[in-house]
C-alpha cells in the first residue's frame, strides 16, 4: 500500500513539473536521477560530499546563466526557468539532507542487501520529487517523510486534519488580502532621493519589505501538505492529532520578533535548520559567517546583524533592572529588527544593484551599519 502512495506523490510531482516548467523540468529530473545513481553506486560514507558538491555546482550553473541573460544579453529570463531554479534550490536541501542521513546512518542504504531490486529506490525518488515539495513545501527529513507516507497508507484521517487545513487556508487568504492595502500605502508615499523628510523614505522601504515578505508568507505551503494527508505529528496531551509535522513557522510569530537573531531563527525555519546542520555544526572556524556565506553572499548582512544583536543583548541585559526599561528595550529592539531586516529583504528579493542604491539613498542604511559598529565597539 505504501508503494502506491509513493507512486501517487511522484507522479503528481512529474505532472506538476512538466505543466509549470515545461522543458526546464528536465533540470529537476536530472537532479533526482543523479541522486538515485549516487545512492546506487557510492558507499554511504562517501555519498554526502559528492551529492552536495554536484548539486551545488548544478544549481550555481543555472543561477549564473540567469545572471548572464539579465546583465550580458539584456534579456528577461523565461519565467519557467526561474520556477525551475527555485525548485532546484529546494531540491538541493532535500538531496543533501538525505545524503547526510545516509552518511550518518540514520537512514539505511537500500543496497546493503545486494539481492534487493531497483524498486527500493522509489521512496527516495518520491522524497525528491513529490508534488507538495515542488510547491515549496517545508523541508522534512527522509524518515519524517516515510513515516508520514506510512500514516497516510494506514488511515484516512480527513476529519482529523480538516480543521488544521481550513485554518491554514484562511491564513493564506488573510495574508493575500493584507497585500492590497500595503500596495495602496506604497503608492501613496513618494520615495524621493535625498528627501529632507527622513522618515518618509524609511517608511517607504519598510512598507516595501513588508509587501515582499507577505508574498513569501502567502506561499508557505503547509496547507498543501495537509491537503495531501501529510504532516502528521503525533497526538497532543488532550488526545487530539497534531498536523504540524511539516511547518515552516508562523508569520505572526516571526514579525513579532524583537531580536534580529530570533527573527532569523523563525524565518523559513526548516531552511535555517538545514543550514545549521550542513554548515554551522560542521564549521570549526567562524561558523556563523560560514553559514550565511554558504547560503548567499547577500546574507552576510544577516550574519553581521545577528552578531551585533548578540553583542548588544549581552551588554544591555544586566542594565534592564526595571519593568519600564525592559518594555522600552523590547519596543526599540522590535523597531530596530524591522528596519534592519527590511534592508536585507529588499536586497535579497530584488537582487539588483538598484536595490542597493535605493537603500544607500535612504537613512535606513544606518541600521545595518549600527550592527557593524556594535561588533567593533563591544
C-alpha positions as CSV (number, residue, x, y, z in Angstrom):
1,X,0.0,0.0,0.0
2,X,2.8,2.4,0.9
3,X,4.4,1.9,-2.6
4,X,1.2,3.1,-4.3
5,X,1.3,6.3,-2.1
6,X,4.9,6.9,-3.2
7,X,4.0,6.4,-6.8
8,X,1.0,8.8,-6.5
9,X,3.2,11.5,-4.9
10,X,5.9,11.1,-7.5
11,X,3.6,11.1,-10.5
12,X,2.0,14.2,-9.1
13,X,5.4,15.8,-9.0
14,X,6.2,14.8,-12.5
15,X,3.0,16.2,-13.9
16,X,3.3,19.4,-11.9
17,X,6.9,20.0,-13.0
18,X,6.1,19.4,-16.7
19,X,3.0,21.6,-16.7
20,X,4.6,24.5,-14.8
21,X,8.2,24.4,-16.0
22,X,7.9,22.8,-19.5
23,X,11.3,21.7,-20.9
24,X,13.1,23.2,-17.8
25,X,11.5,20.4,-15.7
26,X,14.5,18.3,-17.0
27,X,16.7,20.3,-14.6
28,X,14.8,18.8,-11.7
29,X,14.6,15.3,-13.2
30,X,18.4,15.4,-13.7
31,X,18.9,16.1,-10.0
32,X,16.6,13.3,-9.0
33,X,18.2,10.7,-11.3
34,X,21.7,11.9,-10.2
35,X,20.7,11.2,-6.5
36,X,19.5,7.7,-7.4
37,X,22.7,6.9,-9.3
38,X,24.9,8.1,-6.4
39,X,22.8,6.0,-3.9
40,X,23.3,3.0,-6.2
41,X,27.0,3.5,-6.9
42,X,28.6,5.0,-3.8
43,X,29.2,3.8,-0.3
44,X,27.1,5.7,2.3
45,X,30.2,7.2,3.9
46,X,31.2,9.0,0.7
47,X,27.8,9.9,-0.7
48,X,27.2,13.3,1.0
49,X,30.2,15.2,-0.3
50,X,29.5,14.0,-3.9
51,X,25.8,14.8,-3.6
52,X,26.2,18.2,-2.1
53,X,29.1,19.2,-4.4
54,X,27.5,18.1,-7.6
55,X,24.1,19.6,-6.7
56,X,25.6,22.9,-5.7
57,X,27.5,23.1,-9.0
58,X,24.4,22.3,-11.0
59,X,22.4,24.9,-9.1
60,X,25.1,27.5,-9.4
61,X,25.5,27.0,-13.2
62,X,21.8,27.8,-13.8
63,X,21.9,30.8,-11.5
64,X,25.0,32.2,-13.4
65,X,23.1,31.5,-16.7
66,X,20.2,33.7,-15.4
67,X,22.6,36.5,-14.4
68,X,24.2,36.1,-17.9
69,X,20.8,36.6,-19.5
70,X,20.0,39.6,-17.4
71,X,23.2,41.6,-17.4
72,X,25.1,40.5,-20.5
73,X,22.3,39.6,-23.1
74,X,19.9,42.2,-21.5
75,X,17.1,39.6,-21.8
76,X,14.3,38.7,-19.4
77,X,14.7,35.1,-18.3
78,X,11.9,32.7,-19.1
79,X,9.5,32.5,-16.1
80,X,9.6,28.7,-16.3
81,X,13.4,28.8,-15.9
82,X,13.0,30.9,-12.8
83,X,10.5,28.5,-11.4
84,X,12.8,25.6,-12.1
85,X,15.9,27.2,-10.4
86,X,13.7,28.0,-7.4
87,X,12.7,24.3,-7.3
88,X,16.3,23.2,-7.7
89,X,17.2,25.2,-4.6
90,X,14.6,23.3,-2.6
91,X,15.8,20.1,-4.2
92,X,19.3,20.8,-3.0
93,X,18.1,20.9,0.5
94,X,16.3,17.6,0.2
95,X,19.0,15.6,-1.5
96,X,21.8,16.9,0.7
97,X,19.7,16.2,3.8
98,X,19.1,12.7,2.6
99,X,22.8,12.1,1.7
100,X,23.9,13.3,5.2
101,X,21.3,11.0,6.7
102,X,22.8,8.1,4.7
103,X,26.4,9.1,5.8
104,X,25.4,9.4,9.5
105,X,23.5,6.1,9.4
106,X,20.1,7.5,10.4
107,X,18.8,6.2,7.0
108,X,19.8,2.7,5.9
109,X,21.2,2.4,2.4
110,X,18.7,0.4,0.3
111,X,21.5,-1.6,-1.3
112,X,23.1,-3.0,1.8
113,X,21.4,-6.2,0.8
114,X,22.7,-6.9,-2.7
115,X,19.7,-9.0,-3.6
116,X,17.2,-6.1,-3.5
117,X,15.9,-4.7,-6.7
118,X,15.6,-1.2,-8.1
119,X,12.1,-0.8,-6.6
120,X,13.7,0.1,-3.3
121,X,14.7,3.5,-4.9
122,X,11.0,4.6,-5.3
123,X,10.7,6.1,-1.8
124,X,14.0,8.1,-2.5
125,X,12.6,9.3,-5.8
126,X,9.3,10.2,-4.2
127,X,11.1,12.2,-1.5
128,X,12.9,14.3,-4.0
129,X,10.1,14.8,-6.5
130,X,6.8,14.6,-4.5
131,X,4.4,17.4,-5.6
132,X,3.9,19.2,-2.2
133,X,7.7,19.6,-2.0
134,X,7.8,21.1,-5.5
135,X,5.2,23.6,-4.5
136,X,7.6,25.0,-1.9
137,X,6.6,22.6,1.0
138,X,8.8,22.9,4.1
139,X,11.9,20.7,4.2
140,X,11.5,17.5,6.3
141,X,13.8,14.6,6.9
142,X,13.6,11.4,4.8
143,X,12.5,9.4,7.9
144,X,9.7,12.0,8.7
145,X,8.6,11.7,5.1
146,X,8.5,7.9,5.2
147,X,6.6,8.0,8.5
148,X,4.1,10.4,7.0
149,X,3.5,8.2,4.0
150,X,3.1,5.2,6.3
151,X,0.4,7.1,8.2
152,X,-1.4,8.0,5.0
153,X,-1.5,4.4,3.9
154,X,-2.7,3.1,7.3
155,X,-5.5,5.6,7.9
156,X,-7.6,8.2,6.0
157,X,-7.8,10.9,8.7
158,X,-9.6,13.6,6.7
159,X,-11.7,14.7,9.6
160,X,-8.6,15.0,11.9
161,X,-6.7,17.4,9.7
162,X,-9.7,19.3,8.1
163,X,-9.6,21.9,10.9
164,X,-5.9,22.5,10.5
165,X,-6.2,22.7,6.7
166,X,-9.1,25.2,7.0
167,X,-7.1,27.5,9.4
168,X,-4.1,27.4,7.1
169,X,-6.1,28.3,4.0
170,X,-7.8,31.2,5.9
171,X,-4.3,32.4,6.9
172,X,-3.2,32.4,3.3
173,X,-6.3,34.4,2.3
174,X,-5.7,36.9,5.1
175,X,-2.1,37.4,4.0
176,X,-3.1,37.8,0.4
177,X,-5.7,40.4,1.4
178,X,-3.1,42.3,3.5
179,X,-1.0,42.8,0.4
180,X,-3.6,45.1,-1.2
181,X,-3.6,47.9,1.5
182,X,0.2,47.6,1.6
183,X,0.3,48.3,-2.2
184,X,-2.0,51.3,-1.8
185,X,0.1,52.6,1.0
186,X,3.2,52.2,-1.0
187,X,1.6,54.2,-3.9
188,X,0.5,57.0,-1.6
189,X,4.1,57.5,-0.2
190,X,6.6,59.0,-2.7
191,X,10.2,57.9,-2.5
192,X,12.5,60.9,-3.1
193,X,16.3,60.6,-3.3
194,X,17.9,62.9,-0.7
195,X,14.5,63.8,0.7
196,X,14.5,66.3,3.6
197,X,11.9,64.2,5.3
198,X,14.0,61.4,6.9
199,X,11.0,59.2,8.0
200,X,9.3,59.2,4.6
201,X,11.9,57.1,2.7
202,X,12.4,54.8,5.7
203,X,8.7,54.1,5.9
204,X,8.5,53.6,2.2
205,X,11.3,50.9,2.2
206,X,9.8,49.3,5.4
207,X,6.4,49.0,3.6
208,X,8.1,47.6,0.5
209,X,9.8,45.0,2.6
210,X,6.5,44.1,4.3
211,X,4.9,43.6,0.9
212,X,7.8,41.3,-0.2
213,X,7.6,39.3,3.0
214,X,3.8,38.9,2.5
215,X,4.4,37.5,-0.9
216,X,6.7,34.9,0.7
217,X,4.4,34.1,3.7
218,X,1.4,33.6,1.4
219,X,3.3,30.9,-0.5
220,X,4.2,28.8,2.6
221,X,2.5,25.5,1.7
222,X,1.9,23.6,4.9
223,X,-1.8,23.5,3.7
224,X,-0.7,21.7,0.5
225,X,1.0,19.0,2.6
226,X,-2.0,18.7,4.9
227,X,-4.4,18.6,1.9
228,X,-2.3,15.6,0.6
229,X,-2.7,13.9,4.0
230,X,0.9,14.6,5.1
231,X,2.4,16.3,8.2
232,X,1.0,14.1,10.9
233,X,3.0,14.9,14.1
234,X,1.5,12.5,16.7
235,X,-1.1,13.4,19.4
236,X,-1.3,16.1,21.9
237,X,-1.9,15.6,25.7
238,X,-5.6,16.1,25.1
239,X,-5.6,13.2,22.6
240,X,-6.1,15.4,19.5
241,X,-4.0,14.7,16.4
242,X,-1.3,17.3,15.5
243,X,-0.6,18.2,11.9
244,X,2.5,20.4,12.4
245,X,5.0,17.9,11.1
246,X,5.8,20.0,8.0
247,X,5.8,23.5,9.4
248,X,8.0,26.5,8.5
249,X,6.8,28.6,11.4
250,X,4.2,31.3,11.9
251,X,4.4,34.6,10.1
252,X,2.8,36.3,13.0
253,X,5.4,35.0,15.5
254,X,8.2,35.9,13.0
255,X,7.0,39.5,12.6
256,X,6.6,39.9,16.3
257,X,10.3,39.1,17.0
258,X,12.1,41.8,18.9
259,X,15.6,40.5,18.2
260,X,17.2,40.1,14.7
261,X,18.6,36.7,15.9
262,X,15.1,35.5,16.8
263,X,13.7,36.7,13.5
264,X,16.4,34.8,11.6
265,X,15.7,31.6,13.5
266,X,11.9,31.9,12.9
267,X,12.2,33.0,9.2
268,X,12.0,29.9,7.0
269,X,12.6,27.7,10.0
270,X,13.3,24.4,8.1
271,X,15.9,26.1,5.9
272,X,17.6,27.6,9.0
273,X,17.8,24.1,10.5
274,X,19.2,22.7,7.2
275,X,21.9,25.4,7.1
276,X,22.7,24.8,10.8
277,X,23.1,21.1,10.1
278,X,25.0,21.4,6.8
279,X,27.4,24.2,7.7
280,X,27.2,25.7,11.2
281,X,27.7,22.4,13.2
282,X,30.4,21.3,10.7
283,X,32.5,24.5,10.7
284,X,35.3,24.9,13.2
285,X,36.1,28.5,12.4
286,X,33.6,31.4,12.2
287,X,30.6,29.0,11.9
288,X,28.1,31.9,11.8
289,X,29.7,33.7,8.9
290,X,30.4,30.4,7.1
291,X,26.7,29.5,7.4
292,X,25.4,32.7,5.9
293,X,28.1,32.9,3.4
294,X,27.3,29.4,2.1
295,X,23.6,30.4,1.8
296,X,24.2,33.5,-0.4
297,X,26.7,36.3,-0.3
298,X,24.0,38.9,0.4
299,X,23.1,37.1,3.6
300,X,26.4,38.3,5.1
301,X,24.3,41.2,6.3
302,X,22.2,38.6,8.2
303,X,25.3,37.4,10.0
304,X,26.5,40.9,10.9
305,X,23.1,41.8,12.2
306,X,22.8,38.6,14.3
307,X,26.3,39.0,15.7
308,X,25.6,42.7,16.5
309,X,22.4,41.7,18.2
310,X,24.2,39.2,20.5
311,X,26.7,41.9,21.5
312,X,24.0,44.5,22.3
313,X,21.9,42.0,24.2
314,X,24.9,40.9,26.4
315,X,25.8,44.5,27.0
316,X,22.4,45.9,27.9
317,X,20.7,42.9,29.6
318,X,22.3,43.5,33.0
319,X,21.2,47.1,32.9
320,X,17.5,46.3,32.4
321,X,16.6,46.3,36.1
322,X,13.1,47.8,35.9
323,X,10.0,46.8,34.1
324,X,9.7,50.0,32.1
325,X,13.3,49.7,30.9
326,X,12.6,46.1,29.7
327,X,9.4,47.3,27.8
328,X,11.3,50.2,26.2
329,X,14.1,47.9,25.2
330,X,11.7,45.4,23.6
331,X,9.9,48.2,21.6
332,X,13.1,49.8,20.4
333,X,14.6,46.5,19.5
334,X,11.5,45.5,17.6
335,X,11.7,48.7,15.5
336,X,15.4,48.1,15.0
337,X,14.8,44.5,14.0
338,X,12.1,45.5,11.5
339,X,14.2,48.2,9.8
340,X,17.4,46.1,9.7
341,X,15.5,43.1,8.2
342,X,13.9,45.5,5.7
343,X,17.4,46.2,4.3
344,X,18.2,42.5,3.9
345,X,14.8,41.6,2.4
346,X,14.9,44.4,-0.2
347,X,18.5,43.5,-1.2
348,X,17.8,39.7,-1.4
349,X,14.4,39.8,-3.0
350,X,15.0,42.4,-5.7
351,X,18.5,41.0,-6.5
352,X,19.8,44.1,-8.3
353,X,22.3,46.9,-7.9
354,X,19.4,49.3,-8.0
355,X,18.1,47.9,-4.7
356,X,21.5,48.6,-3.0
357,X,21.5,52.2,-4.4
358,X,17.9,52.6,-3.1
359,X,19.0,51.7,0.4
360,X,22.1,53.8,0.4
361,X,20.0,56.8,-0.7
362,X,17.9,56.5,2.5
363,X,18.8,56.8,6.1
364,X,17.5,53.2,6.7
365,X,21.0,52.0,5.7
366,X,22.2,53.4,9.1
367,X,20.6,50.5,10.9
368,X,22.7,47.6,9.5
369,X,25.8,49.9,9.9
370,X,24.9,50.2,13.6
371,X,25.2,46.4,13.9
372,X,28.7,46.6,12.4
373,X,29.6,49.4,14.9
374,X,28.3,47.4,17.8
375,X,30.5,44.4,16.8
376,X,33.6,46.7,16.7
377,X,32.9,48.7,19.9
378,X,31.5,45.8,22.1
